[in-house]
């Protein structure tokens, strides 16, 4: 059976036992590092949309969060395991796969890019496909606090006001 989604998408929940993209990723990293000359301390996980959501799932995993040096999400589908009532500004930012996001370290570099007019994965979050998506500011603030940084940030307007940059931990390098 051909799989159309990354683990962490609502389509991978419940009845389909074939999704184990976390194990696939671990096996792939083992194979690449054993067969090619790479610097395993400088591997980056990056993804767009559903792949971006999977990057969040990798970052929350206690084992795989240690194997990547940096995580980059672009328009990530960051589904939480919250169903029913959805409050996107305060929902627990876990994943469908992990009831508690448990990265192995508190200095996990994370960058997130997201358009505020994204018609598929809304910047403002909300209910989607039976699950709750957090707002992008809530999701990145939770990552900052998970990393031991303050929930406050430096906000900079760029590109004549068309881009807003939220930077956490800048004072700490």
C-alpha atoms as a printed R data frame, in Angstrom:
    type eleno elety resid chain resno       x      y      z
1   ATOM     1    CA   UNK     A     1   0.000  0.000  0.000
2   ATOM     2    CA   UNK     A     2   1.386  3.374 -1.005
3   ATOM     3    CA   UNK     A     3   1.606  5.872  1.851
4   ATOM     4    CA   UNK     A     4   0.544  9.422  1.047
5   ATOM     5    CA   UNK     A     5   1.304 11.200  4.336
6   ATOM     6    CA   UNK     A     6   4.060 11.550  6.888
7   ATOM     7    CA   UNK     A     7   3.485 10.154 10.362
8   ATOM     8    CA   UNK     A     8   1.806 12.861 12.415
9   ATOM     9    CA   UNK     A     9  -0.876 13.586  9.813
10  ATOM    10    CA   UNK     A    10  -4.454 12.637 10.801
11  ATOM    11    CA   UNK     A    11  -4.555 10.042  7.980
12  ATOM    12    CA   UNK     A    12  -1.845  8.060  9.783
13  ATOM    13    CA   UNK     A    13  -3.804  7.659 13.031
14  ATOM    14    CA   UNK     A    14  -5.579  4.523 14.148
15  ATOM    15    CA   UNK     A    15  -6.339  1.888 11.594
16  ATOM    16    CA   UNK     A    16  -3.198  1.998  9.473
17  ATOM    17    CA   UNK     A    17  -0.330  0.051 11.108
18  ATOM    18    CA   UNK     A    18   2.077  0.755  8.227
19  ATOM    19    CA   UNK     A    19   3.166  4.217  9.312
20  ATOM    20    CA   UNK     A    20   6.417  4.229 11.232
21  ATOM    21    CA   UNK     A    21   8.249  7.123  9.658
22  ATOM    22    CA   UNK     A    22  10.212  7.676 12.871
23  ATOM    23    CA   UNK     A    23  11.768  4.205 12.540
24  ATOM    24    CA   UNK     A    24  12.221  4.758  8.782
25  ATOM    25    CA   UNK     A    25  14.077  8.017  9.464
26  ATOM    26    CA   UNK     A    26  16.263  6.395 12.112
27  ATOM    27    CA   UNK     A    27  17.101  3.500  9.764
28  ATOM    28    CA   UNK     A    28  17.838  5.938  6.931
29  ATOM    29    CA   UNK     A    29  20.171  7.998  9.148
30  ATOM    30    CA   UNK     A    30  21.963  4.797 10.223
31  ATOM    31    CA   UNK     A    31  22.399  3.719  6.615
32  ATOM    32    CA   UNK     A    32  23.643  7.097  5.393
33  ATOM    33    CA   UNK     A    33  26.066  7.592  8.277
34  ATOM    34    CA   UNK     A    34  27.433  4.046  7.932
35  ATOM    35    CA   UNK     A    35  27.870  4.170  4.158
36  ATOM    36    CA   UNK     A    36  28.865  7.751  3.379
37  ATOM    37    CA   UNK     A    37  31.347 10.219  4.770
38  ATOM    38    CA   UNK     A    38  29.129 12.790  6.428
39  ATOM    39    CA   UNK     A    39  29.390 14.970  9.495
40  ATOM    40    CA   UNK     A    40  26.648 13.488 11.673
41  ATOM    41    CA   UNK     A    41  26.842 16.480 14.015
42  ATOM    42    CA   UNK     A    42  25.592 18.776 11.242
43  ATOM    43    CA   UNK     A    43  22.463 17.086  9.899
44  ATOM    44    CA   UNK     A    44  19.425 19.314  9.344
45  ATOM    45    CA   UNK     A    45  15.785 18.172  9.317
46  ATOM    46    CA   UNK     A    46  13.629 20.333  7.068
47  ATOM    47    CA   UNK     A    47  10.152 20.015  5.628
48  ATOM    48    CA   UNK     A    48   7.270 21.845  4.002
49  ATOM    49    CA   UNK     A    49   3.583 21.535  4.950
50  ATOM    50    CA   UNK     A    50   2.984 17.904  5.942
51  ATOM    51    CA   UNK     A    51   6.753 17.356  5.848
52  ATOM    52    CA   UNK     A    52   7.108 20.385  8.115
53  ATOM    53    CA   UNK     A    53   4.716 18.766 10.549
54  ATOM    54    CA   UNK     A    54   6.868 15.652 10.441
55  ATOM    55    CA   UNK     A    55   9.924 17.781 11.276
56  ATOM    56    CA   UNK     A    56   8.039 18.882 14.400
57  ATOM    57    CA   UNK     A    57   7.388 15.211 15.166
58  ATOM    58    CA   UNK     A    58  11.109 14.450 14.749
59  ATOM    59    CA   UNK     A    59  12.003 17.362 17.036
60  ATOM    60    CA   UNK     A    60   9.625 16.069 19.744
61  ATOM    61    CA   UNK     A    61  11.065 12.551 19.628
62  ATOM    62    CA   UNK     A    62  13.531 11.849 22.474
63  ATOM    63    CA   UNK     A    63  15.897  9.895 20.213
64  ATOM    64    CA   UNK     A    64  15.651 11.584 16.816
65  ATOM    65    CA   UNK     A    65  15.769 15.094 18.277
66  ATOM    66    CA   UNK     A    66  19.355 14.273 19.233
67  ATOM    67    CA   UNK     A    67  20.368 13.043 15.796
68  ATOM    68    CA   UNK     A    68  19.670 16.304 13.975
69  ATOM    69    CA   UNK     A    69  21.543 19.505 14.746
70  ATOM    70    CA   UNK     A    70  18.824 21.878 13.557
71  ATOM    71    CA   UNK     A    71  15.153 21.792 12.592
72  ATOM    72    CA   UNK     A    72  13.522 23.939  9.904
73  ATOM    73    CA   UNK     A    73   9.773 24.049  9.277
74  ATOM    74    CA   UNK     A    74   8.076 25.801  6.366
75  ATOM    75    CA   UNK     A    75   4.275 26.135  6.627
76  ATOM    76    CA   UNK     A    76   4.230 23.140  8.952
77  ATOM    77    CA   UNK     A    77   1.072 21.126  9.555
78  ATOM    78    CA   UNK     A    78   1.707 20.911 13.305
79  ATOM    79    CA   UNK     A    79  -1.285 18.779 14.280
80  ATOM    80    CA   UNK     A    80  -1.673 18.246 18.013
81  ATOM    81    CA   UNK     A    81  -3.440 15.211 19.439
82  ATOM    82    CA   UNK     A    82  -6.232 17.491 20.685
83  ATOM    83    CA   UNK     A    83  -9.630 16.632 19.249
84  ATOM    84    CA   UNK     A    84 -12.978 18.256 19.953
85  ATOM    85    CA   UNK     A    85 -12.804 21.808 21.289
86  ATOM    86    CA   UNK     A    86  -9.832 23.601 19.761
87  ATOM    87    CA   UNK     A    87  -8.242 26.659 21.352
88  ATOM    88    CA   UNK     A    88  -5.294 27.322 18.982
89  ATOM    89    CA   UNK     A    89  -3.709 29.991 21.216
90  ATOM    90    CA   UNK     A    90  -3.314 27.691 24.216
91  ATOM    91    CA   UNK     A    91  -3.498 24.081 22.940
92  ATOM    92    CA   UNK     A    92  -0.765 21.774 24.229
93  ATOM    93    CA   UNK     A    93   1.792 21.715 21.401
94  ATOM    94    CA   UNK     A    94   2.391 18.005 21.390
95  ATOM    95    CA   UNK     A    95   1.980 15.932 18.215
96  ATOM    96    CA   UNK     A    96  -0.463 13.254 17.100
97  ATOM    97    CA   UNK     A    97   2.380 10.765 17.656
98  ATOM    98    CA   UNK     A    98   3.680 12.095 20.996
99  ATOM    99    CA   UNK     A    99   1.169 13.025 23.741
100 ATOM   100    CA   UNK     A   100   4.022 14.982 25.354
101 ATOM   101    CA   UNK     A   101   6.705 16.627 23.224
102 ATOM   102    CA   UNK     A   102   9.941 15.263 24.712
103 ATOM   103    CA   UNK     A   103  13.057 16.406 22.873
104 ATOM   104    CA   UNK     A   104  16.301 15.037 24.300
105 ATOM   105    CA   UNK     A   105  17.844 18.454 24.747
106 ATOM   106    CA   UNK     A   106  16.753 21.966 25.653
107 ATOM   107    CA   UNK     A   107  18.922 23.800 23.132
108 ATOM   108    CA   UNK     A   108  17.182 22.551 20.019
109 ATOM   109    CA   UNK     A   109  17.580 25.105 17.187
110 ATOM   110    CA   UNK     A   110  14.234 25.600 15.429
111 ATOM   111    CA   UNK     A   111  13.246 27.985 12.645
112 ATOM   112    CA   UNK     A   112   9.723 28.275 11.278
113 ATOM   113    CA   UNK     A   113   8.502 30.089  8.163
114 ATOM   114    CA   UNK     A   114   4.780 30.539  7.609
115 ATOM   115    CA   UNK     A   115   2.621 32.852  5.512
116 ATOM   116    CA   UNK     A   116  -0.262 34.536  7.301
117 ATOM   117    CA   UNK     A   117  -2.552 33.928  4.300
118 ATOM   118    CA   UNK     A   118  -1.819 30.192  4.056
119 ATOM   119    CA   UNK     A   119  -5.154 28.716  2.947
120 ATOM   120    CA   UNK     A   120  -4.266 25.138  3.877
121 ATOM   121    CA   UNK     A   121  -2.503 25.315  7.253
122 ATOM   122    CA   UNK     A   122  -3.712 28.642  8.677
123 ATOM   123    CA   UNK     A   123  -1.299 30.892 10.544
124 ATOM   124    CA   UNK     A   124  -4.055 31.396 13.108
125 ATOM   125    CA   UNK     A   125  -4.428 27.644 13.677
126 ATOM   126    CA   UNK     A   126  -7.791 26.073 14.386
127 ATOM   127    CA   UNK     A   127  -9.676 22.848 13.921
128 ATOM   128    CA   UNK     A   128  -8.664 20.863 10.833
129 ATOM   129    CA   UNK     A   129  -9.455 17.274  9.887
130 ATOM   130    CA   UNK     A   130 -10.644 16.465 13.425
131 ATOM   131    CA   UNK     A   131  -7.551 17.790 15.220
132 ATOM   132    CA   UNK     A   132  -6.343 21.137 16.548
133 ATOM   133    CA   UNK     A   133  -3.591 23.181 14.917
134 ATOM   134    CA   UNK     A   134  -1.921 25.764 17.187
135 ATOM   135    CA   UNK     A   135  -1.389 29.324 16.022
136 ATOM   136    CA   UNK     A   136   2.104 29.774 14.619
137 ATOM   137    CA   UNK     A   137   3.073 32.332 17.326
138 ATOM   138    CA   UNK     A   138   1.883 29.917 20.050
139 ATOM   139    CA   UNK     A   139   3.802 26.999 18.494
140 ATOM   140    CA   UNK     A   140   7.080 28.932 18.198
141 ATOM   141    CA   UNK     A   141   6.701 30.430 21.685
142 ATOM   142    CA   UNK     A   142   6.241 26.928 23.107
143 ATOM   143    CA   UNK     A   143   9.438 25.844 21.348
144 ATOM   144    CA   UNK     A   144  11.283 28.829 22.813
145 ATOM   145    CA   UNK     A   145  10.173 27.986 26.346
146 ATOM   146    CA   UNK     A   146  10.896 24.280 25.748
147 ATOM   147    CA   UNK     A   147  14.419 25.409 24.838
148 ATOM   148    CA   UNK     A   148  14.732 27.292 28.122
149 ATOM   149    CA   UNK     A   149  14.257 30.720 26.566
150 ATOM   150    CA   UNK     A   150  11.849 33.417 27.638
151 ATOM   151    CA   UNK     A   151   8.375 33.504 26.098
152 ATOM   152    CA   UNK     A   152   9.095 37.116 25.129
153 ATOM   153    CA   UNK     A   153  10.758 37.830 21.835
154 ATOM   154    CA   UNK     A   154  12.251 40.552 19.708
155 ATOM   155    CA   UNK     A   155   9.761 41.392 16.973
156 ATOM   156    CA   UNK     A   156  11.102 43.039 13.835
157 ATOM   157    CA   UNK     A   157   9.114 44.247 10.842
158 ATOM   158    CA   UNK     A   158  10.878 43.540  7.542
159 ATOM   159    CA   UNK     A   159  10.180 44.005  3.815
160 ATOM   160    CA   UNK     A   160   8.158 47.202  4.275
161 ATOM   161    CA   UNK     A   161   5.912 45.519  6.845
162 ATOM   162    CA   UNK     A   162   5.208 42.411  4.769
163 ATOM   163    CA   UNK     A   163   7.330 40.148  6.986
164 ATOM   164    CA   UNK     A   164   7.382 39.879 10.761
165 ATOM   165    CA   UNK     A   165  10.379 38.254 12.403
166 ATOM   166    CA   UNK     A   166   9.978 36.849 15.910
167 ATOM   167    CA   UNK     A   167  13.341 36.080 17.482
168 ATOM   168    CA   UNK     A   168  13.699 34.219 20.750
169 ATOM   169    CA   UNK     A   169  16.945 33.990 22.689
170 ATOM   170    CA   UNK     A   170  18.802 36.630 20.677
171 ATOM   171    CA   UNK     A   171  20.319 38.061 23.842
172 ATOM   172    CA   UNK     A   172  21.720 34.612 24.628
173 ATOM   173    CA   UNK     A   173  23.423 34.185 21.247
